[in-house]
Amino acid sequence: MSGPYRWLAHPLYVGSSIMGAGVVAAVLVTIYLGAAVTAAVRSEEAFLRHAFGERYVRYRTASAGVAANGERRRRFSAARAMANREHRAAIGLAVAVLLLLLKATYNGAFWPAAGTRLVRPGG
């Protein structure tokens, strides 16, 4: 006679239906974005081929892992990554993870804060 039961006989089923509608919407959005992005990529590829001709074809071939002379491109190099300062992204990720761990520890997600007692269900 109170809460959601005041308006609905079965609020749990209504909530489940809303979640189901959200899943359907997510699937539809995914299908739409997949089709839209595919169409955009094809359109842009056609434009770039028309605008740049053979230069664009060589670029695409090289970016696909084959150099212009037909040889495979170089493999990953840690020295090159360091020279390009790409290690900064890894350091940023590590700092972010450490901050999240610190926040989780402070909030007691991993173990209870000092002075609190663990309460076990049924005990």
C-alpha atoms as a printed R data frame, in Angstrom:
    type eleno elety resid chain resno      x       y       z
1   ATOM     1    CA   MET     A     1  0.000   0.000   0.000
2   ATOM     2    CA   SER     A     2  3.067   2.227   0.018
3   ATOM     3    CA   GLY     A     3  6.112   2.853  -2.131
4   ATOM     4    CA   PRO     A     4  5.962   1.658  -5.721
5   ATOM     5    CA   TYR     A     5  3.171  -0.773  -4.831
6   ATOM     6    CA   ARG     A     6  0.937   2.261  -4.441
7   ATOM     7    CA   TRP     A     7  0.955   2.661  -8.269
8   ATOM     8    CA   LEU     A     8  1.961  -0.743  -9.633
9   ATOM     9    CA   ALA     A     9  0.914  -4.247  -8.690
10  ATOM    10    CA   HIS     A    10  4.276  -5.698  -9.771
11  ATOM    11    CA   PRO     A    11  7.057  -3.053  -9.677
12  ATOM    12    CA   LEU     A    12  9.777  -5.720 -10.003
13  ATOM    13    CA   TYR     A    13  8.412  -6.815 -13.365
14  ATOM    14    CA   VAL     A    14  8.082  -3.205 -14.499
15  ATOM    15    CA   GLY     A    15 11.711  -2.593 -13.534
16  ATOM    16    CA   SER     A    16 12.814  -5.749 -15.346
17  ATOM    17    CA   SER     A    17 10.870  -4.624 -18.416
18  ATOM    18    CA   ILE     A    18 12.588  -1.238 -18.328
19  ATOM    19    CA   MET     A    19 15.991  -2.943 -18.103
20  ATOM    20    CA   GLY     A    20 15.048  -5.217 -20.997
21  ATOM    21    CA   ALA     A    21 14.037  -2.184 -23.060
22  ATOM    22    CA   GLY     A    22 17.447  -0.673 -22.235
23  ATOM    23    CA   VAL     A    23 19.210  -3.795 -23.516
24  ATOM    24    CA   VAL     A    24 17.143  -3.714 -26.720
25  ATOM    25    CA   ALA     A    25 17.974  -0.009 -27.145
26  ATOM    26    CA   ALA     A    26 21.685  -0.739 -26.637
27  ATOM    27    CA   VAL     A    27 21.567  -3.468 -29.290
28  ATOM    28    CA   LEU     A    28 19.768  -1.155 -31.728
29  ATOM    29    CA   VAL     A    29 22.277   1.652 -31.101
30  ATOM    30    CA   THR     A    30 25.154  -0.798 -31.654
31  ATOM    31    CA   ILE     A    31 23.655  -1.975 -34.941
32  ATOM    32    CA   TYR     A    32 23.038   1.613 -36.057
33  ATOM    33    CA   LEU     A    33 26.566   2.744 -35.158
34  ATOM    34    CA   GLY     A    34 28.080  -0.297 -36.859
35  ATOM    35    CA   ALA     A    35 26.184   0.471 -40.063
36  ATOM    36    CA   ALA     A    36 26.844   4.232 -39.895
37  ATOM    37    CA   VAL     A    37 30.567   3.867 -39.211
38  ATOM    38    CA   THR     A    38 30.944   1.239 -41.948
39  ATOM    39    CA   ALA     A    39 29.179   3.513 -44.447
40  ATOM    40    CA   ALA     A    40 31.292   6.511 -43.381
41  ATOM    41    CA   VAL     A    41 34.545   4.557 -43.714
42  ATOM    42    CA   ARG     A    42 33.603   3.308 -47.181
43  ATOM    43    CA   SER     A    43 32.615   6.804 -48.278
44  ATOM    44    CA   GLU     A    44 35.839   8.331 -46.946
45  ATOM    45    CA   GLU     A    45 37.944   5.571 -48.510
46  ATOM    46    CA   ALA     A    46 36.327   6.224 -51.907
47  ATOM    47    CA   PHE     A    47 36.882   9.975 -51.557
48  ATOM    48    CA   LEU     A    48 40.530   9.556 -50.547
49  ATOM    49    CA   ARG     A    49 41.197   7.125 -53.408
50  ATOM    50    CA   HIS     A    50 39.615   9.578 -55.842
51  ATOM    51    CA   ALA     A    51 41.451  12.605 -54.382
52  ATOM    52    CA   PHE     A    52 44.912  11.078 -53.914
53  ATOM    53    CA   GLY     A    53 44.939   8.091 -56.248
54  ATOM    54    CA   GLU     A    54 47.989   5.846 -56.098
55  ATOM    55    CA   ARG     A    55 49.547   7.781 -53.199
56  ATOM    56    CA   TYR     A    56 46.592   6.838 -50.980
57  ATOM    57    CA   VAL     A    57 46.704   3.204 -52.095
58  ATOM    58    CA   ARG     A    58 50.417   3.073 -51.153
59  ATOM    59    CA   TYR     A    59 49.648   4.688 -47.811
60  ATOM    60    CA   ARG     A    60 46.894   2.152 -47.046
61  ATOM    61    CA   THR     A    61 49.140  -0.737 -48.062
62  ATOM    62    CA   ALA     A    62 51.926   0.566 -45.818
63  ATOM    63    CA   SER     A    63 49.577   1.144 -42.879
64  ATOM    64    CA   ALA     A    64 48.238  -2.412 -43.255
65  ATOM    65    CA   GLY     A    65 51.651  -3.812 -42.287
66  ATOM    66    CA   VAL     A    66 53.459  -3.966 -45.627
67  ATOM    67    CA   ALA     A    67 55.978  -1.312 -46.594
68  ATOM    68    CA   ALA     A    68 55.857   0.307 -50.051
69  ATOM    69    CA   ASN     A    69 58.682  -1.977 -51.244
70  ATOM    70    CA   GLY     A    70 56.708  -5.094 -50.291
71  ATOM    71    CA   GLU     A    71 58.679  -5.933 -47.115
72  ATOM    72    CA   ARG     A    72 57.031  -6.432 -43.747
73  ATOM    73    CA   ARG     A    73 57.243  -3.429 -41.476
74  ATOM    74    CA   ARG     A    74 59.336  -3.353 -38.307
75  ATOM    75    CA   ARG     A    75 58.145  -5.022 -35.143
76  ATOM    76    CA   PHE     A    76 57.532  -3.237 -31.848
77  ATOM    77    CA   SER     A    77 60.615  -1.633 -30.354
78  ATOM    78    CA   ALA     A    78 60.751  -0.636 -26.683
79  ATOM    79    CA   ALA     A    79 63.637   1.724 -27.447
80  ATOM    80    CA   ARG     A    80 61.567   3.496 -30.117
81  ATOM    81    CA   ALA     A    81 58.578   3.694 -27.758
82  ATOM    82    CA   MET     A    82 60.776   5.305 -25.091
83  ATOM    83    CA   ALA     A    83 62.284   7.712 -27.658
84  ATOM    84    CA   ASN     A    84 58.743   8.730 -28.678
85  ATOM    85    CA   ARG     A    85 57.859   9.263 -24.993
86  ATOM    86    CA   GLU     A    86 55.105   6.664 -25.174
87  ATOM    87    CA   HIS     A    87 56.044   5.461 -21.703
88  ATOM    88    CA   ARG     A    88 54.138   8.466 -20.359
89  ATOM    89    CA   ALA     A    89 50.831   6.779 -21.162
90  ATOM    90    CA   ALA     A    90 51.885   3.658 -19.225
91  ATOM    91    CA   ILE     A    91 52.977   5.789 -16.271
92  ATOM    92    CA   GLY     A    92 49.658   7.674 -16.376
93  ATOM    93    CA   LEU     A    93 47.744   4.391 -16.370
94  ATOM    94    CA   ALA     A    94 49.796   3.086 -13.427
95  ATOM    95    CA   VAL     A    95 49.184   6.301 -11.457
96  ATOM    96    CA   ALA     A    96 45.441   6.123 -12.182
97  ATOM    97    CA   VAL     A    97 45.274   2.491 -11.038
98  ATOM    98    CA   LEU     A    98 47.223   3.309  -7.870
99  ATOM    99    CA   LEU     A    99 44.892   6.224  -7.106
100 ATOM   100    CA   LEU     A   100 41.853   3.977  -7.582
101 ATOM   101    CA   LEU     A   101 43.403   1.351  -5.299
102 ATOM   102    CA   LEU     A   102 44.108   4.027  -2.689
103 ATOM   103    CA   LYS     A   103 40.510   5.264  -2.934
104 ATOM   104    CA   ALA     A   104 39.164   1.695  -2.647
105 ATOM   105    CA   THR     A   105 41.376   1.078   0.383
106 ATOM   106    CA   TYR     A   106 40.304   4.349   1.977
107 ATOM   107    CA   ASN     A   107 36.642   3.490   1.383
108 ATOM   108    CA   GLY     A   108 37.151   0.038   2.905
109 ATOM   109    CA   ALA     A   109 36.430  -1.919  -0.261
110 ATOM   110    CA   PHE     A   110 39.379  -4.262   0.317
111 ATOM   111    CA   TRP     A   111 39.432  -4.413   4.099
112 ATOM   112    CA   PRO     A   112 37.567  -2.583   6.838
113 ATOM   113    CA   ALA     A   113 38.863   0.747   8.037
114 ATOM   114    CA   ALA     A   114 40.628   0.905  11.395
115 ATOM   115    CA   GLY     A   115 38.300   0.670  14.354
116 ATOM   116    CA   THR     A   116 35.460  -1.064  12.514
117 ATOM   117    CA   ARG     A   117 34.411  -4.642  12.926
118 ATOM   118    CA   LEU     A   118 33.490  -7.033  10.177
119 ATOM   119    CA   VAL     A   119 29.895  -8.145  10.569
120 ATOM   120    CA   ARG     A   120 29.264 -11.519   9.031
121 ATOM   121    CA   PRO     A   121 25.767 -12.436   7.828
122 ATOM   122    CA   GLY     A   122 23.964 -14.554  10.375
123 ATOM   123    CA   GLY     A   123 26.519 -13.863  13.084
